Amino acid sequence: MLRLIILVAAFLALTPAAFSKPVVLLALGDSLTAGLGLLPSEAFPARLETALKAKYPDLSIINGGVSGDTAANGLARLDWALTDDVNGLIVELGANDALRGLDIGQTEAALDGIMAEAKARGLPVLLLGMRAPPNMGPDYTVRFDGLYPALSKKYDALLYPFYLDGVAALPNLNQADGIHPNSRGVDEIVTRIMPKVEELIQKVLLK
């Protein structure tokens, strides 16, 4: 019986709720993070926090999304967005770069700068991959899509290969523009991405 009690106590000590350390994640992104066309409570950071709150009561996710932002815009505001209480980073940037056909080297340099700053601050990162639209041509698509796994490997960061996986091009999960998810689309993204976010949380808790 004593052995069983010890085993149960050890298990409970490893459960997320047993950690008293607050987890503050910054979701740095563009309109897909900001929640363009949605209520604030329907945006990705808010829905993700709600979905994880029961398991991680000390979790808060800051909505650091700005509609229209490119990767370079995200890098430019990173310093003030990373407040002292932030201990983990979710990066969702690059979609506007691809839509505008910006130079891939520029996008890569900006994302690299974000990852480097996070590493310098000791912040675990979850990088959310994006994909170039097919009209950009095969060469652009291969190079752009390859940025995310390459940066993830370089900085030993977590990677979710495609932020809009299971949602892109589905009318019932997107707003009328066909680009931005509706509330049901956001919920689908949250469901799919939660395991990776939990990995990020564990990295934060074990720091």
Secondary structure, 3 states (H helix, E strand, C coil): CHHHHHHHHHHHHHCHHHCCCCEEEEEEECHHHHCCCCCHHHCHHHHHHHHHHCCCCCEEEEEEECCCCCHHHHHHCHHHHCCCCCCEEEEECCHHHHHHCCCHHHHHHHHHHHHHHHHHCCCCEEEECCCCCHHHCHHHHHHHHHHHHHHHHHCCCEEECCCCCCCCCCHHHECCCCCCECHHHHHHHHHHHHHHHHHHHHHHHCC
